[in-house]
Amino acid sequence: MKQDGSVWAKGRNLFGQLGDGTTIAKNTFTTVFTSGVKAVAAGHSHSMVLKQDGSVWSTGSNVHGQLGDGSTIDRNSFMF
């Protein structure tokens, strides 16, 4: 996360944990959020973002319900 509240990500992305709408590995940084992010947390195969408005967004592997959306469906884009 940058000081302007933007989030950039890179990596393996097998489960969509970068949140860029793909499951394609990235070896250069790609913008995921352009602003408004307060904090970022990442697990082995999922990521979560706390926005400045208090909302929590998640993406990636959800096999054990770790995205908190009530399902076990993997996501490759951040879901509110």
mmCIF file of the N, C-alpha and C atoms, coordinates in Angstrom:
data_MODEL
# 
_entry.id   MODEL 
# 
loop_
_atom_site.group_PDB 
_atom_site.id 
_atom_site.type_symbol 
_atom_site.label_atom_id 
_atom_site.label_alt_id 
_atom_site.label_comp_id 
_atom_site.label_asym_id 
_atom_site.label_entity_id 
_atom_site.label_seq_id 
_atom_site.pdbx_PDB_ins_code 
_atom_site.Cartn_x 
_atom_site.Cartn_y 
_atom_site.Cartn_z 
_atom_site.occupancy 
_atom_site.B_iso_or_equiv 
_atom_site.pdbx_formal_charge 
_atom_site.auth_seq_id 
_atom_site.auth_comp_id 
_atom_site.auth_asym_id 
_atom_site.auth_atom_id 
_atom_site.pdbx_PDB_model_num 
ATOM 1   N N  . MET A 1 1  ? 0.836   -1.170  0.000   1.00 0.00 ? 1  MET A N  1 
ATOM 2   C CA . MET A 1 1  ? 0.000   0.000   0.000   1.00 0.00 ? 1  MET A CA 1 
ATOM 3   C C  . MET A 1 1  ? 0.887   1.241   0.000   1.00 0.00 ? 1  MET A C  1 
ATOM 4   N N  . LYS A 1 2  ? 0.495   2.191   -0.812  1.00 0.00 ? 2  LYS A N  1 
ATOM 5   C CA . LYS A 1 2  ? 1.242   3.438   -0.870  1.00 0.00 ? 2  LYS A CA 1 
ATOM 6   C C  . LYS A 1 2  ? 0.568   4.496   0.011   1.00 0.00 ? 2  LYS A C  1 
ATOM 7   N N  . GLN A 1 3  ? 1.265   5.589   0.272   1.00 0.00 ? 3  GLN A N  1 
ATOM 8   C CA . GLN A 1 3  ? 0.728   6.646   1.135   1.00 0.00 ? 3  GLN A CA 1 
ATOM 9   C C  . GLN A 1 3  ? -0.567  7.244   0.597   1.00 0.00 ? 3  GLN A C  1 
ATOM 10  N N  . ASP A 1 4  ? -0.782  7.204   -0.707  1.00 0.00 ? 4  ASP A N  1 
ATOM 11  C CA . ASP A 1 4  ? -2.006  7.759   -1.284  1.00 0.00 ? 4  ASP A CA 1 
ATOM 12  C C  . ASP A 1 4  ? -3.206  6.818   -1.161  1.00 0.00 ? 4  ASP A C  1 
ATOM 13  N N  . GLY A 1 5  ? -3.021  5.666   -0.508  1.00 0.00 ? 5  GLY A N  1 
ATOM 14  C CA . GLY A 1 5  ? -4.114  4.714   -0.310  1.00 0.00 ? 5  GLY A CA 1 
ATOM 15  C C  . GLY A 1 5  ? -4.294  3.749   -1.459  1.00 0.00 ? 5  GLY A C  1 
ATOM 16  N N  . SER A 1 6  ? -3.388  3.766   -2.426  1.00 0.00 ? 6  SER A N  1 
ATOM 17  C CA . SER A 1 6  ? -3.460  2.804   -3.529  1.00 0.00 ? 6  SER A CA 1 
ATOM 18  C C  . SER A 1 6  ? -2.780  1.500   -3.119  1.00 0.00 ? 6  SER A C  1 
ATOM 19  N N  . VAL A 1 7  ? -3.197  0.417   -3.769  1.00 0.00 ? 7  VAL A N  1 
ATOM 20  C CA . VAL A 1 7  ? -2.624  -0.892  -3.512  1.00 0.00 ? 7  VAL A CA 1 
ATOM 21  C C  . VAL A 1 7  ? -2.116  -1.464  -4.830  1.00 0.00 ? 7  VAL A C  1 
ATOM 22  N N  . TRP A 1 8  ? -0.892  -1.951  -4.782  1.00 0.00 ? 8  TRP A N  1 
ATOM 23  C CA . TRP A 1 8  ? -0.250  -2.571  -5.931  1.00 0.00 ? 8  TRP A CA 1 
ATOM 24  C C  . TRP A 1 8  ? 0.116   -3.987  -5.524  1.00 0.00 ? 8  TRP A C  1 
ATOM 25  N N  . ALA A 1 9  ? 0.008   -4.936  -6.454  1.00 0.00 ? 9  ALA A N  1 
ATOM 26  C CA . ALA A 1 9  ? 0.275   -6.330  -6.109  1.00 0.00 ? 9  ALA A CA 1 
ATOM 27  C C  . ALA A 1 9  ? 1.022   -7.038  -7.230  1.00 0.00 ? 9  ALA A C  1 
ATOM 28  N N  . LYS A 1 10 ? 1.772   -8.051  -6.838  1.00 0.00 ? 10 LYS A N  1 
ATOM 29  C CA . LYS A 1 10 ? 2.405   -8.942  -7.811  1.00 0.00 ? 10 LYS A CA 1 
ATOM 30  C C  . LYS A 1 10 ? 2.593   -10.288 -7.143  1.00 0.00 ? 10 LYS A C  1 
ATOM 31  N N  . GLY A 1 11 ? 2.791   -11.326 -7.946  1.00 0.00 ? 11 GLY A N  1 
ATOM 32  C CA . GLY A 1 11 ? 3.026   -12.643 -7.392  1.00 0.00 ? 11 GLY A CA 1 
ATOM 33  C C  . GLY A 1 11 ? 2.375   -13.748 -8.188  1.00 0.00 ? 11 GLY A C  1 
ATOM 34  N N  . ARG A 1 12 ? 2.290   -14.914 -7.571  1.00 0.00 ? 12 ARG A N  1 
ATOM 35  C CA . ARG A 1 12 ? 1.841   -16.131 -8.245  1.00 0.00 ? 12 ARG A CA 1 
ATOM 36  C C  . ARG A 1 12 ? 0.392   -16.060 -8.708  1.00 0.00 ? 12 ARG A C  1 
ATOM 37  N N  . ASN A 1 13 ? -0.538  -15.643 -7.868  1.00 0.00 ? 13 ASN A N  1 
ATOM 38  C CA . ASN A 1 13 ? -1.930  -15.380 -8.238  1.00 0.00 ? 13 ASN A CA 1 
ATOM 39  C C  . ASN A 1 13 ? -2.718  -16.618 -8.646  1.00 0.00 ? 13 ASN A C  1 
ATOM 40  N N  . LEU A 1 14 ? -2.330  -17.786 -8.203  1.00 0.00 ? 14 LEU A N  1 
ATOM 41  C CA . LEU A 1 14 ? -2.993  -19.034 -8.576  1.00 0.00 ? 14 LEU A CA 1 
ATOM 42  C C  . LEU A 1 14 ? -4.480  -19.038 -8.238  1.00 0.00 ? 14 LEU A C  1 
ATOM 43  N N  . PHE A 1 15 ? -4.860  -18.408 -7.143  1.00 0.00 ? 15 PHE A N  1 
ATOM 44  C CA . PHE A 1 15 ? -6.256  -18.395 -6.704  1.00 0.00 ? 15 PHE A CA 1 
ATOM 45  C C  . PHE A 1 15 ? -6.911  -17.026 -6.888  1.00 0.00 ? 15 PHE A C  1 
ATOM 46  N N  . GLY A 1 16 ? -6.251  -16.101 -7.572  1.00 0.00 ? 16 GLY A N  1 
ATOM 47  C CA . GLY A 1 16 ? -6.789  -14.762 -7.742  1.00 0.00 ? 16 GLY A CA 1 
ATOM 48  C C  . GLY A 1 16 ? -6.502  -13.859 -6.569  1.00 0.00 ? 16 GLY A C  1 
ATOM 49  N N  . GLN A 1 17 ? -5.539  -14.233 -5.734  1.00 0.00 ? 17 GLN A N  1 
ATOM 50  C CA . GLN A 1 17 ? -5.256  -13.473 -4.518  1.00 0.00 ? 17 GLN A CA 1 
ATOM 51  C C  . GLN A 1 17 ? -4.718  -12.076 -4.764  1.00 0.00 ? 17 GLN A C  1 
ATOM 52  N N  . LEU A 1 18 ? -4.329  -11.763 -5.992  1.00 0.00 ? 18 LEU A N  1 
ATOM 53  C CA . LEU A 1 18 ? -3.904  -10.386 -6.288  1.00 0.00 ? 18 LEU A CA 1 
ATOM 54  C C  . LEU A 1 18 ? -5.112  -9.467  -6.454  1.00 0.00 ? 18 LEU A C  1 
ATOM 55  N N  . GLY A 1 19 ? -6.259  -10.040 -6.808  1.00 0.00 ? 19 GLY A N  1 
ATOM 56  C CA . GLY A 1 19 ? -7.484  -9.249  -6.907  1.00 0.00 ? 19 GLY A CA 1 
ATOM 57  C C  . GLY A 1 19 ? -7.600  -8.419  -8.169  1.00 0.00 ? 19 GLY A C  1 
ATOM 58  N N  . ASP A 1 20 ? -6.838  -8.760  -9.195  1.00 0.00 ? 20 ASP A N  1 
ATOM 59  C CA . ASP A 1 20 ? -6.869  -7.979  -10.435 1.00 0.00 ? 20 ASP A CA 1 
ATOM 60  C C  . ASP A 1 20 ? -7.820  -8.545  -11.479 1.00 0.00 ? 20 ASP A C  1 
ATOM 61  N N  . GLY A 1 21 ? -8.660  -9.515  -11.094 1.00 0.00 ? 21 GLY A N  1 
ATOM 62  C CA . GLY A 1 21 ? -9.626  -10.101 -12.010 1.00 0.00 ? 21 GLY A CA 1 
ATOM 63  C C  . GLY A 1 21 ? -9.094  -11.277 -12.812 1.00 0.00 ? 21 GLY A C  1 
ATOM 64  N N  . THR A 1 22 ? -7.860  -11.709 -12.529 1.00 0.00 ? 22 THR A N  1 
ATOM 65  C CA . THR A 1 22 ? -7.261  -12.830 -13.252 1.00 0.00 ? 22 THR A CA 1 
ATOM 66  C C  . THR A 1 22 ? -6.695  -13.845 -12.276 1.00 0.00 ? 22 THR A C  1 
ATOM 67  N N  . THR A 1 23 ? -6.223  -14.948 -12.823 1.00 0.00 ? 23 THR A N  1 
ATOM 68  C CA . THR A 1 23 ? -5.430  -15.917 -12.056 1.00 0.00 ? 23 THR A CA 1 
ATOM 69  C C  . THR A 1 23 ? -4.075  -16.086 -12.743 1.00 0.00 ? 23 THR A C  1 
ATOM 70  N N  . ILE A 1 24 ? -3.629  -15.043 -13.407 1.00 0.00 ? 24 ILE A N  1 
ATOM 71  C CA . ILE A 1 24 ? -2.357  -15.039 -14.115 1.00 0.00 ? 24 ILE A CA 1 
ATOM 72  C C  . ILE A 1 24 ? -1.279  -14.454 -13.204 1.00 0.00 ? 24 ILE A C  1 
ATOM 73  N N  . ALA A 1 25 ? -0.160  -15.167 -13.079 1.00 0.00 ? 25 ALA A N  1 
ATOM 74  C CA . ALA A 1 25 ? 0.952   -14.679 -12.261 1.00 0.00 ? 25 ALA A CA 1 
ATOM 75  C C  . ALA A 1 25 ? 1.485   -13.369 -12.843 1.00 0.00 ? 25 ALA A C  1 
ATOM 76  N N  . LYS A 1 26 ? 1.861   -12.462 -11.950 1.00 0.00 ? 26 LYS A N  1 
ATOM 77  C CA . LYS A 1 26 ? 2.402   -11.164 -12.357 1.00 0.00 ? 26 LYS A CA 1 
ATOM 78  C C  . LYS A 1 26 ? 3.798   -11.007 -11.772 1.00 0.00 ? 26 LYS A C  1 
ATOM 79  N N  . ASN A 1 27 ? 4.779   -10.677 -12.616 1.00 0.00 ? 27 ASN A N  1 
ATOM 80  C CA . ASN A 1 27 ? 6.129   -10.445 -12.102 1.00 0.00 ? 27 ASN A CA 1 
ATOM 81  C C  . ASN A 1 27 ? 6.469   -8.963  -12.032 1.00 0.00 ? 27 ASN A C  1 
ATOM 82  N N  . THR A 1 28 ? 5.498   -8.125  -12.364 1.00 0.00 ? 28 THR A N  1 
ATOM 83  C CA . THR A 1 28 ? 5.603   -6.678  -12.139 1.00 0.00 ? 28 THR A CA 1 
ATOM 84  C C  . THR A 1 28 ? 4.344   -6.231  -11.406 1.00 0.00 ? 28 THR A C  1 
ATOM 85  N N  . PHE A 1 29 ? 4.456   -5.140  -10.679 1.00 0.00 ? 29 PHE A N  1 
ATOM 86  C CA . PHE A 1 29 ? 3.322   -4.660  -9.903  1.00 0.00 ? 29 PHE A CA 1 
ATOM 87  C C  . PHE A 1 29 ? 2.177   -4.189  -10.797 1.00 0.00 ? 29 PHE A C  1 
ATOM 88  N N  . THR A 1 30 ? 0.959   -4.508  -10.386 1.00 0.00 ? 30 THR A N  1 
ATOM 89  C CA . THR A 1 30 ? -0.251  -4.065  -11.055 1.00 0.00 ? 30 THR A CA 1 
ATOM 90  C C  . THR A 1 30 ? -1.129  -3.353  -10.033 1.00 0.00 ? 30 THR A C  1 
ATOM 91  N N  . THR A 1 31 ? -1.800  -2.300  -10.431 1.00 0.00 ? 31 THR A N  1 
ATOM 92  C CA . THR A 1 31 ? -2.656  -1.550  -9.519  1.00 0.00 ? 31 THR A CA 1 
ATOM 93  C C  . THR A 1 31 ? -3.935  -2.329  -9.246  1.00 0.00 ? 31 THR A C  1 
ATOM 94  N N  . VAL A 1 32 ? -4.269  -2.469  -7.963  1.00 0.00 ? 32 VAL A N  1 
ATOM 95  C CA . VAL A 1 32 ? -5.477  -3.171  -7.570  1.00 0.00 ? 32 VAL A CA 1 
ATOM 96  C C  . VAL A 1 32 ? -6.533  -2.183  -7.057  1.00 0.00 ? 32 VAL A C  1 
ATOM 97  N N  . PHE A 1 33 ? -6.123  -1.228  -6.240  1.00 0.00 ? 33 PHE A N  1 
ATOM 98  C CA . PHE A 1 33 ? -6.975  -0.121  -5.788  1.00 0.00 ? 33 PHE A CA 1 
ATOM 99  C C  . PHE A 1 33 ? -6.222  1.168   -6.069  1.00 0.00 ? 33 PHE A C  1 
ATOM 100 N N  . THR A 1 34 ? -6.916  2.177   -6.556  1.00 0.00 ? 34 THR A N  1 
ATOM 101 C CA . THR A 1 34 ? -6.245  3.448   -6.862  1.00 0.00 ? 34 THR A CA 1 
ATOM 102 C C  . THR A 1 34 ? -6.204  4.393   -5.669  1.00 0.00 ? 34 THR A C  1 
ATOM 103 N N  . SER A 1 35 ? -7.077  4.192   -4.676  1.00 0.00 ? 35 SER A N  1 
ATOM 104 C CA . SER A 1 35 ? -7.090  5.058   -3.490  1.00 0.00 ? 35 SER A CA 1 
ATOM 105 C C  . SER A 1 35 ? -8.032  4.471   -2.448  1.00 0.00 ? 35 SER A C  1 
ATOM 106 N N  . GLY A 1 36 ? -8.052  5.090   -1.279  1.00 0.00 ? 36 GLY A N  1 
ATOM 107 C CA . GLY A 1 36 ? -9.049  4.771   -0.265  1.00 0.00 ? 36 GLY A CA 1 
ATOM 108 C C  . GLY A 1 36 ? -8.758  3.584   0.629   1.00 0.00 ? 36 GLY A C  1 
ATOM 109 N N  . VAL A 1 37 ? -7.555  3.028   0.577   1.00 0.00 ? 37 VAL A N  1 
ATOM 110 C CA . VAL A 1 37 ? -7.241  1.858   1.393   1.00 0.00 ? 37 VAL A CA 1 
ATOM 111 C C  . VAL A 1 37 ? -6.510  2.289   2.661   1.00 0.00 ? 37 VAL A C  1 
ATOM 112 N N  . LYS A 1 38 ? -6.941  1.696   3.782   1.00 0.00 ? 38 LYS A N  1 
ATOM 113 C CA . LYS A 1 38 ? -6.335  2.007   5.082   1.00 0.00 ? 38 LYS A CA 1 
ATOM 114 C C  . LYS A 1 38 ? -5.335  0.930   5.514   1.00 0.00 ? 38 LYS A C  1 
ATOM 115 N N  . ALA A 1 39 ? -5.620  -0.350  5.205   1.00 0.00 ? 39 ALA A N  1 
ATOM 116 C CA . ALA A 1 39 ? -4.744  -1.446  5.610   1.00 0.00 ? 39 ALA A CA 1 
ATOM 117 C C  . ALA A 1 39 ? -4.921  -2.635  4.675   1.00 0.00 ? 39 ALA A C  1 
ATOM 118 N N  . VAL A 1 40 ? -3.878  -3.471  4.624   1.00 0.00 ? 40 VAL A N  1 
ATOM 119 C CA . VAL A 1 40 ? -3.887  -4.673  3.786   1.00 0.00 ? 40 VAL A CA 1 
ATOM 120 C C  . VAL A 1 40 ? -3.414  -5.846  4.628   1.00 0.00 ? 40 VAL A C  1 
ATOM 121 N N  . ALA A 1 41 ? -4.048  -7.008  4.441   1.00 0.00 ? 41 ALA A N  1 
ATOM 122 C CA . ALA A 1 41 ? -3.605  -8.250  5.077   1.00 0.00 ? 41 ALA A CA 1 
ATOM 123 C C  . ALA A 1 41 ? -3.631  -9.339  4.022   1.00 0.00 ? 41 ALA A C  1 
ATOM 124 N N  . ALA A 1 42 ? -2.667  -10.238 4.082   1.00 0.00 ? 42 ALA A N  1 
ATOM 125 C CA . ALA A 1 42 ? -2.609  -11.313 3.092   1.00 0.00 ? 42 ALA A CA 1 
ATOM 126 C C  . ALA A 1 42 ? -2.253  -12.629 3.752   1.00 0.00 ? 42 ALA A C  1 
ATOM 127 N N  . GLY A 1 43 ? -2.927  -13.673 3.318   1.00 0.00 ? 43 GLY A N  1 
ATOM 128 C CA . GLY A 1 43 ? -2.594  -15.023 3.730   1.00 0.00 ? 43 GLY A CA 1 
ATOM 129 C C  . GLY A 1 43 ? -1.816  -15.691 2.612   1.00 0.00 ? 43 GLY A C  1 
ATOM 130 N N  . HIS A 1 44 ? -1.686  -16.999 2.691   1.00 0.00 ? 44 HIS A N  1 
ATOM 131 C CA . HIS A 1 44 ? -0.950  -17.743 1.667   1.00 0.00 ? 44 HIS A CA 1 
ATOM 132 C C  . HIS A 1 44 ? -1.620  -17.631 0.305   1.00 0.00 ? 44 HIS A C  1 
ATOM 133 N N  . SER A 1 45 ? -2.950  -17.656 0.276   1.00 0.00 ? 45 SER A N  1 
ATOM 134 C CA . SER A 1 45 ? -3.652  -17.670 -1.005  1.00 0.00 ? 45 SER A CA 1 
ATOM 135 C C  . SER A 1 45 ? -4.873  -16.758 -1.040  1.00 0.00 ? 45 SER A C  1 
ATOM 136 N N  . HIS A 1 46 ? -4.927  -15.798 -0.138  1.00 0.00 ? 46 HIS A N  1 
ATOM 137 C CA . HIS A 1 46 ? -6.015  -14.820 -0.169  1.00 0.00 ? 46 HIS A CA 1 
ATOM 138 C C  . HIS A 1 46 ? -5.509  -13.478 0.361   1.00 0.00 ? 46 HIS A C  1 
ATOM 139 N N  . SER A 1 47 ? -6.264  -12.428 0.069   1.00 0.00 ? 47 SER A N  1 
ATOM 140 C CA . SER A 1 47 ? -5.901  -11.078 0.504   1.00 0.00 ? 47 SER A CA 1 
ATOM 141 C C  . SER A 1 47 ? -7.145  -10.350 0.983   1.00 0.00 ? 47 SER A C  1 
ATOM 142 N N  . MET A 1 48 ? -6.955  -9.443  1.934   1.00 0.00 ? 48 MET A N  1 
ATOM 143 C CA . MET A 1 48 ? -8.048  -8.629  2.456   1.00 0.00 ? 48 MET A CA 1 
ATOM 144 C C  . MET A 1 48 ? -7.589  -7.181  2.542   1.00 0.00 ? 48 MET A C  1 
ATOM 145 N N  . VAL A 1 49 ? -8.520  -6.284  2.310   1.00 0.00 ? 49 VAL A N  1 
ATOM 146 C CA . VAL A 1 49 ? -8.234  -4.852  2.338   1.00 0.00 ? 49 VAL A CA 1 
ATOM 147 C C  . VAL A 1 49 ? -9.274  -4.170  3.221   1.00 0.00 ? 49 VAL A C  1 
ATOM 148 N N  . LEU A 1 50 ? -8.809  -3.304  4.113   1.00 0.00 ? 50 LEU A N  1 
ATOM 149 C CA . LEU A 1 50 ? -9.684  -2.455  4.911   1.00 0.00 ? 50 LEU A CA 1 
ATOM 150 C C  . LEU A 1 50 ? -9.668  -1.083  4.259   1.00 0.00 ? 50 LEU A C  1 
ATOM 151 N N  . LYS A 1 51 ? -10.840 -0.644  3.809   1.00 0.00 ? 51 LYS A N  1 
ATOM 152 C CA . LYS A 1 51 ? -10.917 0.658   3.162   1.00 0.00 ? 51 LYS A CA 1 
ATOM 153 C C  . LYS A 1 51 ? -11.131 1.739   4.225   1.00 0.00 ? 51 LYS A C  1 
ATOM 154 N N  . GLN A 1 52 ? -10.861 2.966   3.862   1.00 0.00 ? 52 GLN A N  1 
ATOM 155 C CA . GLN A 1 52 ? -10.993 4.084   4.801   1.00 0.00 ? 52 GLN A CA 1 
ATOM 156 C C  . GLN A 1 52 ? -12.426 4.278   5.275   1.00 0.00 ? 52 GLN A C  1 
ATOM 157 N N  . ASP A 1 53 ? -13.402 3.809   4.515   1.00 0.00 ? 53 ASP A N  1 
ATOM 158 C CA . ASP A 1 53 ? -14.805 3.936   4.927   1.00 0.00 ? 53 ASP A CA 1 
ATOM 159 C C  . ASP A 1 53 ? -15.230 2.827   5.890   1.00 0.00 ? 53 ASP A C  1 
ATOM 160 N N  . GLY A 1 54 ? -14.286 1.917   6.248   1.00 0.00 ? 54 GLY A N  1 
ATOM 161 C CA . GLY A 1 54 ? -14.562 0.843   7.195   1.00 0.00 ? 54 GLY A CA 1 
ATOM 162 C C  . GLY A 1 54 ? -14.975 -0.465  6.543   1.00 0.00 ? 54 GLY A C  1 
ATOM 163 N N  . SER A 1 55 ? -15.192 -0.490  5.245   1.00 0.00 ? 55 SER A N  1 
ATOM 164 C CA . SER A 1 55 ? -15.575 -1.727  4.567   1.00 0.00 ? 55 SER A CA 1 
ATOM 165 C C  . SER A 1 55 ? -14.355 -2.631  4.388   1.00 0.00 ? 55 SER A C  1 
ATOM 166 N N  . VAL A 1 56 ? -14.615 -3.937  4.358   1.00 0.00 ? 56 VAL A N  1 
ATOM 167 C CA . VAL A 1 56 ? -13.562 -4.926  4.176   1.00 0.00 ? 56 VAL A CA 1 
ATOM 168 C C  . VAL A 1 56 ? -13.814 -5.654  2.861   1.00 0.00 ? 56 VAL A C  1 
ATOM 169 N N  . TRP A 1 57 ? -12.766 -5.750  2.051   1.00 0.00 ? 57 TRP A N  1 
ATOM 170 C CA . TRP A 1 57 ? -12.833 -6.393  0.750   1.00 0.00 ? 57 TRP A CA 1 
ATOM 171 C C  . TRP A 1 57 ? -11.889 -7.589  0.756   1.00 0.00 ? 57 TRP A C  1 
ATOM 172 N N  . SER A 1 58 ? -12.270 -8.694  0.076   1.00 0.00 ? 58 SER A N  1 
ATOM 173 C CA . SER A 1 58 ? -11.428 -9.885  0.081   1.00 0.00 ? 58 SER A CA 1 
ATOM 174 C C  . SER A 1 58 ? -11.397 -10.537 -1.299  1.00 0.00 ? 58 SER A C  1 
ATOM 175 N N  . THR A 1 59 ? -10.331 -11.314 -1.540  1.00 0.00 ? 59 THR A N  1 
ATOM 176 C CA . THR A 1 59 ? -10.150 -12.010 -2.814  1.00 0.00 ? 59 THR A CA 1 
ATOM 177 C C  . THR A 1 59 ? -9.235  -13.208 -2.624  1.00 0.00 ? 59 THR A C  1 
ATOM 178 N N  . GLY A 1 60 ? -9.334  -14.177 -3.528  1.00 0.00 ? 60 GLY A N  1 
ATOM 179 C CA . GLY A 1 60 ? -8.437  -15.323 -3.511  1.00 0.00 ? 60 GLY A CA 1 
ATOM 180 C C  . GLY A 1 60 ? -9.120  -16.626 -3.171  1.00 0.00 ? 60 GLY A C  1 
ATOM 181 N N  . SER A 1 61 ? -8.352  -17.562 -2.618  1.00 0.00 ? 61 SER A N  1 
ATOM 182 C CA . SER A 1 61 ? -8.880  -18.871 -2.257  1.00 0.00 ? 61 SER A CA 1 
ATOM 183 C C  . SER A 1 61 ? -9.890  -18.736 -1.128  1.00 0.00 ? 61 SER A C  1 
ATOM 184 N N  . ASN A 1 62 ? -10.969 -19.484 -1.253  1.00 0.00 ? 62 ASN A N  1 
ATOM 185 C CA . ASN A 1 62 ? -12.037 -19.426 -0.263  1.00 0.00 ? 62 ASN A CA 1 
ATOM 186 C C  . ASN A 1 62 ? -12.484 -20.825 0.132   1.00 0.00 ? 62 ASN A C  1 
ATOM 187 N N  . VAL A 1 63 ? -11.616 -21.814 -0.058  1.00 0.00 ? 63 VAL A N  1 
ATOM 188 C CA . VAL A 1 63 ? -11.964 -23.211 0.178   1.00 0.00 ? 63 VAL A CA 1 
ATOM 189 C C  . VAL A 1 63 ? -12.437 -23.455 1.615   1.00 0.00 ? 63 VAL A C  1 
ATOM 190 N N  . HIS A 1 64 ? -11.954 -22.691 2.556   1.00 0.00 ? 64 HIS A N  1 
ATOM 191 C CA . HIS A 1 64 ? -12.356 -22.826 3.956   1.00 0.00 ? 64 HIS A CA 1 
ATOM 192 C C  . HIS A 1 64 ? -13.188 -21.642 4.435   1.00 0.00 ? 64 HIS A C  1 
ATOM 193 N N  . GLY A 1 65 ? -13.712 -20.844 3.510   1.00 0.00 ? 65 GLY A N  1 
ATOM 194 C CA . GLY A 1 65 ? -14.527 -19.690 3.867   1.00 0.00 ? 65 GLY A CA 1 
ATOM 195 C C  . GLY A 1 65 ? -13.741 -18.498 4.353   1.00 0.00 ? 65 GLY A C  1 
ATOM 196 N N  . GLN A 1 66 ? -12.439 -18.457 4.060   1.00 0.00 ? 66 GLN A N  1 
ATOM 197 C CA . GLN A 1 66 ? -11.585 -17.399 4.596   1.00 0.00 ? 66 GLN A CA 1 
ATOM 198 C C  . GLN A 1 66 ? -11.888 -16.012 4.049   1.00 0.00 ? 66 GLN A C  1 
ATOM 199 N N  . LEU A 1 67 ? -12.656 -15.900 2.968   1.00 0.00 ? 67 LEU A N  1 
ATOM 200 C CA . LEU A 1 67 ? -12.990 -14.577 2.446   1.00 0.00 ? 67 LEU A CA 1 
ATOM 201 C C  . LEU A 1 67 ? -14.153 -13.940 3.204   1.00 0.00 ? 67 LEU A C  1 
ATOM 202 N N  . GLY A 1 68 ? -14.867 -14.728 3.995   1.00 0.00 ? 68 GLY A N  1 
ATOM 203 C CA . GLY A 1 68 ? -15.914 -14.187 4.848   1.00 0.00 ? 68 GLY A CA 1 
ATOM 204 C C  . GLY A 1 68 ? -17.189 -13.794 4.133   1.00 0.00 ? 68 GLY A C  1 
ATOM 205 N N  . ASP A 1 69 ? -17.413 -14.342 2.935   1.00 0.00 ? 69 ASP A N  1 
ATOM 206 C CA . ASP A 1 69 ? -18.624 -13.977 2.182   1.00 0.00 ? 69 ASP A CA 1 
ATOM 207 C C  . ASP A 1 69 ? -19.738 -15.017 2.301   1.00 0.00 ? 69 ASP A C  1 
ATOM 208 N N  . GLY A 1 70 ? -19.558 -16.006 3.180   1.00 0.00 ? 70 GLY A N  1 
ATOM 209 C CA . GLY A 1 70 ? -20.586 -17.021 3.388   1.00 0.00 ? 70 GLY A CA 1 
ATOM 210 C C  . GLY A 1 70 ? -20.554 -18.156 2.379   1.00 0.00 ? 70 GLY A C  1 
ATOM 211 N N  . SER A 1 71 ? -19.548 -18.169 1.504   1.00 0.00 ? 71 SER A N  1 
ATOM 212 C CA . SER A 1 71 ? -19.448 -19.226 0.504   1.00 0.00 ? 71 SER A CA 1 
ATOM 213 C C  . SER A 1 71 ? -18.082 -19.891 0.583   1.00 0.00 ? 71 SER A C  1 
ATOM 214 N N  . THR A 1 72 ? -17.853 -20.847 -0.289  1.00 0.00 ? 72 THR A N  1 
ATOM 215 C CA . THR A 1 72 ? -16.530 -21.446 -0.449  1.00 0.00 ? 72 THR A CA 1 
ATOM 216 C C  . THR A 1 72 ? -16.075 -21.313 -1.904  1.00 0.00 ? 72 THR A C  1 
ATOM 217 N N  . ILE A 1 73 ? -16.529 -20.254 -2.562  1.00 0.00 ? 73 ILE A N  1 
ATOM 218 C CA . ILE A 1 73 ? -16.179 -19.979 -3.953  1.00 0.00 ? 73 ILE A CA 1 
ATOM 219 C C  . ILE A 1 73 ? -14.969 -19.059 -3.999  1.00 0.00 ? 73 ILE A C  1 
ATOM 220 N N  . ASP A 1 74 ? -13.924 -19.470 -4.731  1.00 0.00 ? 74 ASP A N  1 
ATOM 221 C CA . ASP A 1 74 ? -12.746 -18.627 -4.912  1.00 0.00 ? 74 ASP A CA 1 
ATOM 222 C C  . ASP A 1 74 ? -13.126 -17.368 -5.690  1.00 0.00 ? 74 ASP A C  1 
ATOM 223 N N  . ARG A 1 75 ? -12.441 -16.272 -5.429  1.00 0.00 ? 75 ARG A N  1 
ATOM 224 C CA . ARG A 1 75 ? -12.689 -15.000 -6.120  1.00 0.00 ? 75 ARG A CA 1 
ATOM 225 C C  . ARG A 1 75 ? -11.368 -14.483 -6.689  1.00 0.00 ? 75 ARG A C  1 
ATOM 226 N N  . ASN A 1 76 ? -11.411 -13.912 -7.895  1.00 0.00 ? 76 ASN A N  1 
ATOM 227 C CA . ASN A 1 76 ? -10.202 -13.323 -8.455  1.00 0.00 ? 76 ASN A CA 1 
ATOM 228 C C  . ASN A 1 76 ? -10.278 -11.797 -8.538  1.00 0.00 ? 76 ASN A C  1 
ATOM 229 N N  . SER A 1 77 ? -11.364 -11.253 -8.006  1.00 0.00 ? 77 SER A N  1 
ATOM 230 C CA . SER A 1 77 ? -11.526 -9.806  -7.865  1.00 0.00 ? 77 SER A CA 1 
ATOM 231 C C  . SER A 1 77 ? -11.974 -9.524  -6.447  1.00 0.00 ? 77 SER A C  1 
ATOM 232 N N  . PHE A 1 78 ? -11.591 -8.394  -5.920  1.00 0.00 ? 78 PHE A N  1 
ATOM 233 C CA . PHE A 1 78 ? -12.002 -8.036  -4.563  1.00 0.00 ? 78 PHE A CA 1 
ATOM 234 C C  . PHE A 1 78 ? -13.515 -7.908  -4.482  1.00 0.00 ? 78 PHE A C  1 
ATOM 235 N N  . MET A 1 79 ? -14.097 -8.545  -3.481  1.00 0.00 ? 79 MET A N  1 
ATOM 236 C CA . MET A 1 79 ? -15.539 -8.513  -3.247  1.00 0.00 ? 79 MET A CA 1 
ATOM 237 C C  . MET A 1 79 ? -15.797 -7.800  -1.926  1.00 0.00 ? 79 MET A C  1 
ATOM 238 N N  . PHE A 1 80 ? -16.834 -7.010  -1.872  1.00 0.00 ? 80 PHE A N  1 
ATOM 239 C CA . PHE A 1 80 ? -17.214 -6.259  -0.684  1.00 0.00 ? 80 PHE A CA 1 
ATOM 240 C C  . PHE A 1 80 ? -18.133 -7.105  0.152   1.00 0.00 ? 80 PHE A C  1 
# 
